[in-house]
Amino acid sequence: MLKVLDLGEERLTAPDAALDARGAQMKAAQQVQEAGAATDDRINPDRLTESEIRTAVARANVPSLLMVVFQTTGDEKWLAPPYRPTRGKGLGDHDSGGLDEPVQDEIREAAVKAILDLQNGALPAVETPSPELTVRMISVCTGEEVGEEYGPMLSLELARRAAPDAPSLALEPVDAPEGYSVVVIGTGVAGIAAAQQLEDMGIDYVILEKQPEAGGNWWQNTYPGAGVDTPSHLYSFSFAKNDWTTHFELRNELQAYFGAVLKDLGAGERVRYGTEVRSTRYDEAAAQWSVDVINPDGSSATLRADVVISAVGVLNRPKTPNVPGMDSFTGTSFHSAAWPDDLDLDGKRVAIVGTGASAMQIAPAIADRVAHLSIYQRSPQWVAPFEKFRAPIPMELRRLMQTCPIYHSWYWIRLFWQFGDKVIESLRVDPEWEHPERSVNARNDAHREYFTRYITAQVGDRTDLLDKVMPDYPPFGKRILLDNGWYSTLRKDNVDLVDRSVTAVRPEGLVDDQGAENDVDVIVWATGFEAARFVSSMDVVGTDGRTLREVWNDDDPKAYLGVSVPGFPNFFMLGGPNSFPGSGSFMFFMEVQMRYIRGLLTEMFKKGIKAIDARPEANDEYNELVDSTHARTVWTHRGMSTYYRNSHGRVVFVMPFLNVEYWQMTRRPDLENYTAR
């Protein structure tokens, strides 16, 4: 069945056949056999036997099990010694909690009973921890003191995953004017977050997607080894729990997940695939947006809507350097985001230009297939251990995640803390720190020592590599990368790391800045994206006829909370400037931003306001706070270059705030900071 949406100038329909196909692929991926596991057991099991619970608990994360025991029993003894875990180091799961074996065994035995009780219908003694209790619990669970300001945020996140029907999660009903309509641009993470809220709000909307399927970057990037360096359970929507098969999922499973989530939300019928937005212009008299698109058949059309939500992302426009002679190369040359489907690398001489996240995934995936691999590095990266790289999640743990929401929610909370604000505190500059050239504070320096020991150990007897791979700037100054076999790849006999820039391309290959020539068959430009040019895929024209590009001086974007720009009423952004987490869960932030936009719309409907945009004073004040806070973070350190900064050296990509600080800023719809039109 097709759902019909009337946006004023055009009647739109969108079949969901593509989502059916992707959903089928995801289901097929989830049904891959594991030794000793029946296929039917893999999909959302209703309950586990005691034997299965014991097997799962034996491999589970002990601090998370401890929280299950406490919530189920309400017994305060579990929050006191000897059961308190120690603080974990690095980015690992710290599954033992640093506890002695007898204590671990006691917790596991209590967890078996607790999970059996829950399966048998017992209600937990603590169904939804209060903010105050949540802080106590997470401080125990992580082995470190967590501030009371985290209570409201984390108690709600626990409920979203363990008790989604909790009263605390109820949002105000929405009463939109008749005929109200929204255009969402993009079906990546942000677009799906928008769809989830719009479905719940009951507002008519359409999603425009230039690609043939959902997934955003995960549809676009098909290179070998493509996957997340964020734990799979953290790279998940709160409203769409998934039976992940590995701790760090690869591209195909991720892209299938997004397509299936869209369909499950009922949003698949809303999407127009193969439809590219060329421009959108605000009609002040009508208080509506005109959205000009190119349809799949090449024809043009104009849609009208009351609100436009940009979910286009920013890491989607490849950045290819302008190197002399690029057109003269007689082999195969392409950007990593445009990997040819029919490319055969067996026995080829391959060059990868760049050593960022994409290159670090590609190189280990192809090194054993090629005759020779040359990797051109402009500057080295800080790399952390990747203990669970491509490690499958044991069947019993996957089933525990599916059947015990309390365990799943606490496992997520630990990951959220471990990869989030725990890290961010080490990125802020201590003005009294005596070694500012190498680190920004004492904790950051400890990270440096830890990573240095790790890299040195991985290089081993290849001391010729050590100077090439060891960074001289503070850790986390660039995006921290995870070792997926990078150093073992660099040690291979058929791999060379060239720590020089490419200055020219010849018909036969590359020339570096020392004049050395290298004949190759394939060049992979893993040179990143136009990360500073937000919303650059279309022209957005505001009230005074100026475009966003003009207002932003091309690559200097500024927006209030990363969401709204003065002079562009009812144009909202998800993943706008300075709204990407410096460390943490991107999915979490897109949900936070969309709930904030929902709150704004709800208040507008109640007050009869047709359109809003951020007040210039609010926008200026917010961005002054962004810049002054960034001045005290590692990302403004002059010892390195990073795609986080624009051509003027201003950080425009990541936010400088703690996760909890941004959550507090967006917790309520602050219409006082907007111009009502």
C-alpha positions as CSV (number, residue, x, y, z in Angstrom):
1,M,0.0,0.0,0.0
2,L,1.2,3.5,-0.7
3,K,0.7,6.4,1.7
4,V,-0.2,9.7,-0.1
5,L,1.1,13.0,1.2
6,D,-0.2,16.4,0.1
7,L,2.4,19.2,0.4
8,G,0.5,21.9,-1.4
9,E,1.9,21.9,-4.9
10,E,2.6,18.2,-5.6
11,R,1.0,15.0,-4.6
12,L,3.7,12.6,-3.6
13,T,3.9,8.8,-3.2
14,A,6.8,6.7,-2.2
15,P,6.9,2.9,-2.3
16,D,9.0,1.0,0.3
17,A,10.2,-1.8,-1.9
18,A,13.8,-0.8,-1.4
19,L,13.4,-1.0,2.4
20,D,11.8,-4.4,2.0
21,A,14.9,-5.6,0.3
22,R,17.2,-4.1,2.8
23,G,15.1,-5.4,5.7
24,A,15.4,-8.9,4.1
25,Q,19.1,-8.5,3.8
26,M,19.4,-7.5,7.5
27,K,17.3,-10.4,8.5
28,A,19.4,-12.7,6.4
29,A,22.6,-11.3,8.0
30,Q,21.2,-11.9,11.4
31,Q,20.5,-15.5,10.5
32,V,24.1,-16.5,9.8
33,Q,24.9,-19.6,11.7
34,E,27.2,-19.7,14.7
35,A,28.6,-23.0,15.9
36,G,26.3,-24.6,18.4
37,A,23.4,-22.2,17.9
38,A,20.1,-22.8,16.2
39,T,19.0,-20.2,13.7
40,D,15.6,-19.8,15.3
41,D,17.3,-18.8,18.6
42,R,19.0,-15.8,17.1
43,I,16.0,-13.6,16.6
44,N,14.5,-12.0,19.7
45,P,14.1,-15.0,22.0
46,D,11.4,-14.6,24.5
47,R,13.2,-16.3,27.4
48,L,16.2,-18.3,28.4
49,T,16.5,-21.5,30.3
50,E,18.5,-21.4,33.5
51,S,21.4,-23.2,31.8
52,E,21.4,-20.6,29.0
53,I,21.3,-17.8,31.6
54,R,24.3,-19.3,33.4
55,T,26.2,-19.6,30.1
56,A,25.4,-15.9,29.3
57,V,26.2,-14.6,32.7
58,A,29.6,-16.3,32.7
59,R,30.6,-14.2,29.7
60,A,28.7,-11.0,30.6
61,N,30.0,-7.6,31.8
62,V,30.1,-7.9,35.6
63,P,29.5,-4.2,36.5
64,S,26.3,-4.3,34.3
65,L,25.2,-7.6,36.0
66,L,25.7,-5.9,39.3
67,M,23.2,-3.2,38.4
68,V,20.7,-5.9,37.3
69,V,21.1,-7.5,40.7
70,F,20.6,-4.2,42.6
71,Q,17.6,-3.1,40.5
72,T,15.9,-6.5,40.9
73,T,16.5,-6.9,44.6
74,G,16.8,-3.3,45.9
75,D,19.4,-4.6,48.3
76,E,21.8,-1.7,49.1
77,K,24.7,-4.1,49.9
78,W,25.3,-4.5,46.2
79,L,26.3,-0.8,46.0
80,A,29.0,-1.1,48.7
81,P,32.3,-2.9,49.1
82,P,33.4,-5.6,48.2
83,Y,31.1,-5.3,45.2
84,R,32.2,-1.9,43.9
85,P,34.1,-2.3,40.6
86,T,37.3,-0.4,39.9
87,R,37.7,2.3,37.3
88,G,38.4,0.9,33.8
89,K,41.4,2.1,31.8
90,G,41.4,2.9,28.1
91,L,38.3,2.2,26.0
92,G,37.8,-1.4,26.8
93,D,34.7,-3.0,28.4
94,H,36.5,-3.8,31.7
95,D,34.2,-6.9,31.9
96,S,35.6,-8.2,35.2
97,G,35.1,-4.8,36.9
98,G,38.6,-5.4,38.4
99,L,37.0,-7.5,41.1
100,D,38.4,-10.7,42.7
101,E,37.1,-13.9,41.2
102,P,35.1,-15.0,44.3
103,V,33.3,-11.6,44.3
104,Q,32.6,-11.9,40.5
105,D,31.2,-15.4,41.1
106,E,28.9,-14.1,43.8
107,I,27.6,-11.3,41.6
108,R,27.1,-13.8,38.7
109,E,25.2,-16.2,40.9
110,A,22.9,-13.4,42.2
111,A,22.4,-12.3,38.6
112,V,21.2,-15.7,37.5
113,K,18.5,-15.7,40.2
114,A,17.6,-12.0,39.4
115,I,17.2,-12.7,35.6
116,L,15.2,-15.9,36.3
117,D,12.9,-13.9,38.6
118,L,12.4,-11.2,36.0
119,Q,11.6,-13.8,33.3
120,N,9.1,-15.3,35.7
121,G,7.2,-12.1,36.0
122,A,8.7,-10.5,39.1
123,L,8.9,-6.7,39.0
124,P,12.2,-5.2,39.8
125,A,12.4,-3.6,43.2
126,V,13.7,-0.4,41.4
127,E,11.8,-0.2,38.1
128,T,13.1,3.2,37.1
129,P,15.9,4.7,39.2
130,S,15.5,8.3,40.2
131,P,18.1,10.8,39.0
132,E,19.8,10.8,42.4
133,L,19.9,7.0,42.6
134,T,21.1,6.8,39.0
135,V,24.1,8.9,39.9
136,R,24.9,6.5,42.8
137,M,24.5,3.5,40.6
138,I,26.6,4.7,37.7
139,S,29.3,5.8,40.1
140,V,29.4,2.3,41.4
141,C,29.1,0.7,37.9
142,T,31.9,2.7,36.4
143,G,34.2,2.8,39.4
144,E,34.4,6.6,39.5
145,E,32.4,9.5,40.9
146,V,29.9,10.8,38.5
147,G,28.5,14.3,39.1
148,E,24.9,14.8,40.2
149,E,24.2,16.9,37.0
150,Y,24.2,13.6,35.1
151,G,21.2,12.2,37.0
152,P,18.4,13.6,35.0
153,M,19.9,12.8,31.7
154,L,21.1,9.2,32.4
155,S,18.0,8.2,34.4
156,L,15.9,9.0,31.3
157,E,18.3,7.1,29.0
158,L,18.1,4.1,31.3
159,A,14.3,4.2,31.0
160,R,14.4,4.6,27.2
161,R,16.1,1.3,26.9
162,A,14.7,-0.7,29.9
163,A,11.3,0.8,30.5
164,P,10.2,2.7,27.3
165,D,6.7,3.1,28.7
166,A,7.8,4.9,31.8
167,P,5.8,8.1,32.6
168,S,9.0,10.1,32.8
169,L,9.4,9.6,29.0
170,A,6.0,10.8,28.0
171,L,6.2,13.8,25.6
172,E,3.5,16.4,25.3
173,P,0.8,15.6,22.7
174,V,1.1,17.6,19.5
175,D,-1.8,19.5,18.0
176,A,-0.5,20.7,14.6
177,P,-2.6,22.9,12.4
178,E,-4.5,21.2,9.7
179,G,-2.4,20.6,6.6
180,Y,0.9,21.3,8.3
181,S,3.7,19.6,6.5
182,V,7.5,19.0,6.8
183,V,10.2,18.1,4.4
184,V,13.1,16.1,5.7
185,I,16.3,15.9,3.6
186,G,18.3,12.7,4.0
187,T,17.8,9.2,5.3
188,G,20.9,8.8,7.3
189,V,21.0,8.7,11.1
190,A,19.6,12.2,11.4
191,G,16.8,11.6,9.0
192,I,15.7,8.5,10.8
193,A,15.7,10.4,14.1
194,A,13.5,13.0,12.5
195,A,11.2,10.4,11.1
196,Q,10.7,8.7,14.5
197,Q,9.5,11.9,16.1
198,L,7.4,13.1,13.2
199,E,5.6,9.8,13.1
200,D,4.9,10.1,16.8
201,M,3.7,13.7,16.3
202,G,1.3,12.7,13.6
203,I,2.6,15.4,11.2
204,D,2.5,14.9,7.5
205,Y,6.0,14.7,6.1
206,V,8.1,13.4,3.2
207,I,11.8,12.4,3.2
208,L,13.8,13.3,0.2
209,E,16.9,11.1,-0.5
210,K,19.2,11.5,-3.5
211,Q,20.5,8.0,-3.1
212,P,18.6,4.8,-4.1
213,E,18.5,3.5,-0.6
214,A,18.6,4.6,3.1
215,G,21.7,4.9,5.2
216,G,23.5,8.1,4.2
217,N,27.2,7.6,4.5
218,W,26.7,3.9,5.1
219,W,25.1,3.5,1.7
220,Q,27.8,5.7,0.0
221,N,30.9,4.1,1.5
222,T,31.4,0.6,0.3
223,Y,35.2,0.3,0.5
224,P,36.7,-2.9,2.0
225,G,36.7,-2.9,5.8
226,A,34.1,-0.1,6.2
227,G,32.6,-0.2,9.6
228,V,32.1,1.7,12.8
229,D,34.8,2.5,15.4
230,T,32.0,3.1,17.9
231,P,30.6,0.0,19.7
232,S,27.5,-1.3,17.9
233,H,25.2,-1.0,20.9
234,L,26.2,2.6,21.2
235,Y,25.7,3.2,17.5
236,S,22.0,2.3,17.8
237,F,18.8,4.2,18.2
238,S,17.1,4.1,21.6
239,F,13.8,3.3,19.9
240,A,15.3,0.5,17.7
241,K,17.3,-2.1,19.7
242,N,19.0,-4.5,17.3
243,D,20.5,-8.0,17.6
244,W,24.0,-7.0,16.7
245,T,26.3,-9.8,15.7
246,T,29.7,-8.2,16.4
247,H,30.9,-5.6,18.9
248,F,31.9,-3.2,16.1
249,E,29.6,-3.8,13.1
250,L,30.6,-3.5,9.5
251,R,29.0,-1.5,6.8
252,N,26.5,-3.9,5.3
253,E,24.8,-4.7,8.6
254,L,24.7,-1.0,9.5
255,Q,23.1,0.0,6.3
256,A,20.6,-2.8,6.5
257,Y,19.7,-1.7,10.0
258,F,18.9,1.8,9.0
259,G,16.6,0.6,6.2
260,A,14.8,-1.8,8.4
261,V,14.3,0.8,11.1
262,L,12.8,3.2,8.6
263,K,10.3,0.6,7.6
264,D,9.5,-0.5,11.1
265,L,8.7,3.1,12.0
266,G,6.2,3.2,9.2
267,A,8.4,5.8,7.5
268,G,9.4,3.8,4.5
269,E,6.3,5.0,2.6
270,R,7.4,8.6,3.2
271,V,10.7,8.4,1.4
272,R,11.3,9.5,-2.2
273,Y,14.5,7.9,-3.3
274,G,16.7,9.1,-6.1
275,T,15.4,12.6,-5.5
276,E,18.0,15.4,-5.1
277,V,17.2,18.7,-3.5
278,R,18.8,21.5,-5.5
279,S,17.6,24.5,-3.6
280,T,15.0,25.6,-1.1
281,R,13.7,29.2,-0.7
282,Y,11.7,30.8,2.1
283,D,8.4,32.5,1.0
284,E,7.9,35.0,3.8
285,A,4.4,36.0,2.7
286,A,3.2,32.4,2.8
287,A,5.5,31.4,5.7
288,Q,6.4,28.3,3.7
289,W,9.5,26.8,2.0
290,S,9.6,26.0,-1.7
291,V,11.9,23.0,-2.3
292,D,13.2,22.5,-5.8
293,V,14.1,18.9,-6.6
294,I,15.4,16.7,-9.4
295,N,13.3,13.5,-9.7
296,P,14.8,10.1,-10.5
297,D,13.8,10.5,-14.2
298,G,15.6,13.8,-14.4
299,S,12.5,16.0,-14.3
300,S,12.2,19.0,-12.0
301,A,9.5,19.6,-9.4
302,T,8.7,22.0,-6.6
303,L,7.4,21.0,-3.2
304,R,6.0,23.3,-0.5
305,A,6.2,22.7,3.2
306,D,5.9,24.6,6.5
307,V,9.2,23.3,7.8
308,V,12.4,22.0,6.3
309,I,14.6,19.7,8.4
310,S,18.1,19.3,7.0
311,A,19.5,15.8,7.8
312,V,22.0,15.8,5.0
313,G,25.1,15.3,7.1
314,V,28.5,16.7,6.4
315,L,30.8,13.8,5.7
316,N,29.3,13.1,2.4
317,R,31.0,15.4,-0.1
318,P,34.4,13.9,-1.0
319,K,37.5,16.1,-0.7
320,T,39.9,15.3,-3.4
321,P,43.2,17.3,-3.5
322,N,44.1,19.3,-6.6
323,V,47.3,17.5,-7.4
324,P,49.0,18.3,-10.8
325,G,48.7,15.5,-13.3
326,M,45.8,13.7,-11.8
327,D,44.0,13.4,-15.1
328,S,47.1,11.9,-16.7
329,F,47.1,8.7,-14.6
330,T,46.5,5.7,-16.9
331,G,45.5,3.3,-14.1
332,T,42.4,3.3,-11.8
333,S,42.0,6.3,-9.5
334,F,39.1,7.2,-7.2
335,H,38.1,8.7,-3.9
336,S,37.5,6.1,-1.1
337,A,33.8,7.1,-1.0
338,A,33.4,6.1,-4.6
339,W,34.8,2.6,-4.5
340,P,34.2,0.8,-7.8
341,D,32.0,-2.3,-7.5
342,D,34.0,-4.3,-10.0
343,L,37.5,-3.4,-8.8
344,D,39.9,-6.3,-8.8
345,L,43.0,-5.6,-6.6
346,D,44.5,-9.1,-6.8
347,G,48.2,-8.7,-7.7
348,K,48.0,-5.0,-8.2
349,R,50.3,-2.2,-7.1
350,V,48.1,0.0,-4.9
351,A,48.7,3.5,-3.4
352,I,46.5,4.9,-0.6
353,V,46.8,8.6,-0.1
354,G,45.9,9.5,3.4
355,T,46.0,7.8,6.8
356,G,42.6,8.8,8.4
357,A,39.8,6.6,9.5
358,S,38.9,5.3,6.0
359,A,42.6,4.5,5.1
360,M,43.0,2.7,8.4
361,Q,40.1,0.4,7.5
362,I,41.0,-0.1,3.9
363,A,44.7,-1.0,4.2
364,P,44.3,-4.1,6.5
365,A,41.4,-5.3,4.4
366,I,43.4,-5.3,1.1
367,A,47.0,-5.8,2.1
368,D,47.0,-9.5,1.6
369,R,45.4,-9.3,-1.8
370,V,47.7,-6.7,-3.5
371,A,51.2,-7.2,-4.8
372,H,52.4,-4.0,-3.1
373,L,50.7,-1.3,-1.0
374,S,52.1,2.2,-0.6
375,I,50.4,4.3,2.1
376,Y,51.1,8.1,1.9
377,Q,50.9,9.8,5.3
378,R,50.9,13.5,5.8
379,S,50.8,13.2,9.6
380,P,50.5,10.2,12.0
381,Q,47.4,9.4,14.1
382,W,47.0,8.5,17.7
383,V,45.6,4.9,17.7
384,A,44.0,3.1,20.6
385,P,43.8,-0.7,21.1
386,F,40.8,-2.3,19.4
387,E,40.3,-5.4,21.6
388,K,37.0,-6.5,20.1
389,F,37.8,-5.6,16.4
390,R,35.5,-7.9,14.4
391,A,34.9,-10.0,17.4
392,P,31.6,-11.7,17.3
393,I,29.2,-11.2,20.2
394,P,28.7,-14.7,21.7
395,M,25.2,-16.0,21.0
396,E,24.4,-16.2,24.7
397,L,25.3,-12.5,25.2
398,R,23.1,-11.5,22.3
399,R,20.2,-13.4,23.7
400,L,20.8,-11.9,27.2
401,M,20.7,-8.4,25.5
402,Q,17.4,-9.3,23.9
403,T,15.7,-10.8,27.0
404,C,17.0,-8.6,29.8
405,P,16.4,-4.9,29.1
406,I,18.0,-3.9,32.4
407,Y,21.3,-5.5,31.5
408,H,21.1,-4.0,28.0
409,S,20.4,-0.5,29.3
410,W,23.3,-0.7,31.8
411,Y,25.7,-2.1,29.2
412,W,24.7,0.9,27.0
413,I,25.2,3.4,29.9
414,R,28.7,2.1,30.5
415,L,29.6,2.5,26.9
416,F,28.1,5.9,26.8
417,W,30.2,7.0,29.7
418,Q,33.4,5.2,28.5
419,F,33.3,6.8,25.1
420,G,31.7,10.1,26.2
421,D,32.3,12.5,29.0
422,K,34.9,10.4,30.7
423,V,37.1,11.1,27.6
424,I,36.1,14.7,27.1
425,E,37.4,15.9,30.5
426,S,40.9,14.9,29.2
427,L,40.5,17.1,26.2
428,R,40.2,20.4,28.1
429,V,43.2,22.6,28.5
430,D,44.8,23.1,31.9
431,P,46.5,26.5,31.6
432,E,48.8,25.5,34.4
433,W,50.0,22.4,32.7
434,E,53.7,22.4,32.2
435,H,53.9,20.5,28.9
436,P,51.4,22.2,26.6
437,E,53.4,21.2,23.5
438,R,52.7,17.5,24.0
439,S,49.4,17.4,25.9
440,V,46.8,19.6,27.4
441,N,46.5,18.3,31.0
442,A,47.8,15.6,33.2
443,R,45.1,13.1,32.2
444,N,45.7,13.8,28.5
445,D,49.4,13.2,29.2
446,A,48.6,9.9,30.8
447,H,46.7,8.9,27.6
448,R,49.8,9.9,25.6
449,E,52.0,7.6,27.7
450,Y,49.5,4.8,27.3
451,F,49.1,5.1,23.6
452,T,52.9,5.6,23.1
453,R,53.5,2.3,24.9
454,Y,50.9,0.6,22.9
455,I,52.2,1.9,19.5
456,T,55.8,1.0,20.5
457,A,54.8,-2.5,21.3
458,Q,52.9,-2.9,18.1
459,V,55.8,-1.7,16.0
460,G,58.1,-4.1,17.7
461,D,61.4,-4.7,15.9
462,R,60.4,-2.5,13.0
463,T,62.1,0.5,14.7
464,D,62.3,2.2,11.2
465,L,58.5,2.7,11.5
466,L,58.5,4.2,15.0
467,D,59.3,7.8,14.1
468,K,56.9,7.7,11.2
469,V,53.9,6.5,13.2
470,M,54.4,8.3,16.5
471,P,52.4,11.6,16.6
472,D,54.0,14.7,18.2
473,Y,50.6,16.5,19.0
474,P,48.3,15.8,22.0
475,P,46.1,12.7,22.0
476,F,42.6,13.3,20.7
477,G,43.7,16.4,18.9
478,K,42.5,14.6,15.8
479,R,39.8,12.0,15.9
480,I,41.1,9.0,17.9
481,L,41.3,5.9,15.8
482,L,41.1,2.3,16.8
483,D,43.7,-0.4,15.8
484,N,42.0,-2.8,13.4
485,G,45.2,-4.4,12.3
486,W,46.9,-1.1,11.2
487,Y,50.3,-1.7,12.7
488,S,50.5,-5.4,11.8
489,T,49.6,-4.3,8.2
490,L,52.4,-1.7,8.2
491,R,54.8,-4.5,9.2
492,K,54.1,-6.6,6.2
493,D,56.8,-7.1,3.6
494,N,54.6,-5.8,0.8
495,V,53.6,-2.6,2.6
496,D,55.4,0.7,2.7
497,L,54.5,3.7,4.8
498,V,55.6,6.9,3.0
499,D,55.7,9.8,5.4
500,R,55.7,12.4,2.6
501,S,53.1,14.3,0.7
502,V,52.0,13.6,-2.9
503,T,52.9,16.5,-5.1
504,A,52.2,15.2,-8.6
505,V,50.6,12.4,-10.5
506,R,52.3,10.8,-13.5
507,P,50.7,8.5,-16.1
508,E,52.5,5.6,-14.3
509,G,52.0,6.7,-10.7
510,L,52.8,9.2,-8.0
511,V,55.5,11.7,-7.1
512,D,56.2,12.7,-3.5
513,D,57.6,16.0,-2.1
514,Q,61.1,14.5,-2.2
515,G,60.8,13.8,-5.9
516,A,60.6,10.1,-5.5
517,E,58.5,8.3,-8.1
518,N,56.3,5.3,-7.4
519,D,54.6,3.3,-10.2
520,V,51.3,2.0,-9.3
521,D,48.2,0.5,-10.9
522,V,45.5,1.9,-8.5
523,I,45.3,5.1,-6.5
524,V,42.9,5.4,-3.6
525,W,42.4,9.0,-2.5
526,A,41.4,8.5,1.2
527,T,41.5,12.3,1.7
528,G,38.3,12.9,3.6
529,F,35.4,15.1,3.1
530,E,34.4,18.8,3.0
531,A,33.7,18.7,6.7
532,A,33.6,22.5,7.2
533,R,31.0,23.1,4.4
534,F,27.7,22.3,6.1
535,V,24.6,22.0,4.0
536,S,26.7,22.5,0.9
537,S,24.8,20.1,-1.4
538,M,22.0,22.7,-2.0
539,D,21.2,26.4,-2.0
540,V,19.2,27.5,1.0
541,V,17.8,31.0,0.6
542,G,16.4,32.9,3.6
543,T,14.3,36.0,4.2
544,D,16.7,38.6,2.7
545,G,17.5,36.6,-0.4
546,R,20.9,35.5,1.0
547,T,22.0,31.9,0.9
548,L,23.5,30.0,3.8
549,R,26.7,29.8,1.9
550,E,26.9,33.6,1.8
551,V,25.8,34.1,5.4
552,W,28.5,31.5,6.5
553,N,31.2,32.9,4.2
554,D,31.4,29.4,2.6
555,D,33.1,27.4,5.4
556,D,32.4,29.3,8.6
557,P,29.0,28.0,9.6
558,K,27.4,29.2,12.8
559,A,24.0,28.2,14.2
560,Y,22.2,28.4,17.5
561,L,22.7,25.1,19.2
562,G,23.7,23.8,15.7
563,V,20.0,23.8,14.9
564,S,18.8,27.3,13.7
565,V,20.2,30.2,11.8
566,P,18.9,33.8,12.0
567,G,17.0,34.7,8.8
568,F,16.0,31.2,7.9
569,P,12.7,30.6,9.6
570,N,11.5,27.0,10.2
571,F,14.7,25.7,8.7
572,F,16.2,23.3,11.2
573,M,19.3,21.3,11.1
574,L,20.2,17.9,12.6
575,G,23.9,17.5,12.8
576,G,24.5,21.2,12.1
577,P,27.8,23.1,12.9
578,N,29.4,22.4,16.2
579,S,26.8,19.8,17.1
580,F,28.8,16.6,16.6
581,P,30.0,15.0,19.8
582,G,33.7,15.3,20.4
583,S,33.4,11.9,22.0
584,G,30.3,9.9,22.5
585,S,27.2,8.6,20.6
586,F,26.2,10.4,17.4
587,M,22.9,8.6,17.5
588,F,22.2,10.0,21.0
589,F,22.8,13.5,19.9
590,M,20.6,13.3,16.8
591,E,17.7,12.1,19.1
592,V,18.4,14.9,21.5
593,Q,18.3,17.5,18.8
594,M,15.1,16.1,17.2
595,R,13.3,16.0,20.6
596,Y,14.4,19.7,21.0
597,I,12.9,20.6,17.5
598,R,9.8,18.7,18.5
599,G,9.5,20.9,21.6
600,L,9.9,24.0,19.6
601,L,7.2,23.0,17.1
602,T,4.9,22.0,20.0
603,E,5.2,25.4,21.6
604,M,4.7,27.1,18.2
605,F,1.4,25.3,17.7
606,K,0.2,26.2,21.2
607,K,1.0,29.8,20.7
608,G,-0.2,30.1,17.1
609,I,3.3,31.0,15.8
610,K,3.8,30.3,12.1
611,A,7.6,30.4,12.0
612,I,10.7,30.9,14.1
613,D,14.4,31.4,13.6
614,A,17.1,32.0,16.2
615,R,17.5,35.6,17.3
616,P,20.8,37.1,16.1
617,E,21.7,38.0,19.7
618,A,21.2,34.4,20.9
619,N,23.1,33.0,17.9
620,D,26.0,35.4,18.5
621,E,26.1,34.7,22.3
622,Y,26.0,30.9,21.7
623,N,28.7,30.9,19.1
624,E,30.9,33.1,21.3
625,L,30.5,30.5,24.0
626,V,31.4,27.8,21.5
627,D,34.5,29.6,20.4
628,S,35.7,30.5,23.9
629,T,35.1,27.0,25.1
630,H,36.9,25.5,22.1
631,A,39.9,27.8,22.9
632,R,40.3,25.7,26.0
633,T,40.2,22.3,24.2
634,V,42.7,20.1,22.4
635,W,41.0,20.8,19.0
636,T,42.5,24.3,18.8
637,H,46.0,23.1,19.5
638,R,48.3,24.4,16.8
639,G,50.4,21.2,16.7
640,M,48.3,19.5,14.1
641,S,45.8,20.0,11.3
642,T,42.3,18.5,11.6
643,Y,39.1,18.4,9.5
644,Y,37.4,19.7,12.6
645,R,38.7,23.2,11.7
646,N,37.8,25.5,8.7
647,S,40.2,27.4,6.5
648,H,40.5,30.1,9.1
649,G,41.4,27.8,11.9
650,R,38.0,27.9,13.6
651,V,36.6,24.6,15.0
652,V,33.3,24.2,13.2
653,F,32.7,20.4,13.3
654,V,32.6,19.2,16.9
655,M,30.9,20.7,19.9
656,P,33.2,21.8,22.8
657,F,30.7,20.9,25.5
658,L,30.3,17.9,27.7
659,N,27.4,15.6,26.6
660,V,25.5,16.6,29.6
661,E,26.0,20.3,29.0
662,Y,24.5,20.2,25.5
663,W,21.7,18.0,26.8
664,Q,20.9,20.7,29.4
665,M,20.9,23.4,26.8
666,T,18.4,21.6,24.6
667,R,16.2,20.1,27.4
668,R,13.4,22.6,27.0
669,P,12.1,24.6,24.0
670,D,13.5,28.1,24.6
671,L,11.3,30.2,22.3
672,E,12.6,33.3,24.0
673,N,15.8,32.8,22.0
674,Y,13.9,32.8,18.7
675,T,12.2,35.4,16.6
676,A,8.5,34.6,16.2
677,R,7.1,35.4,12.7
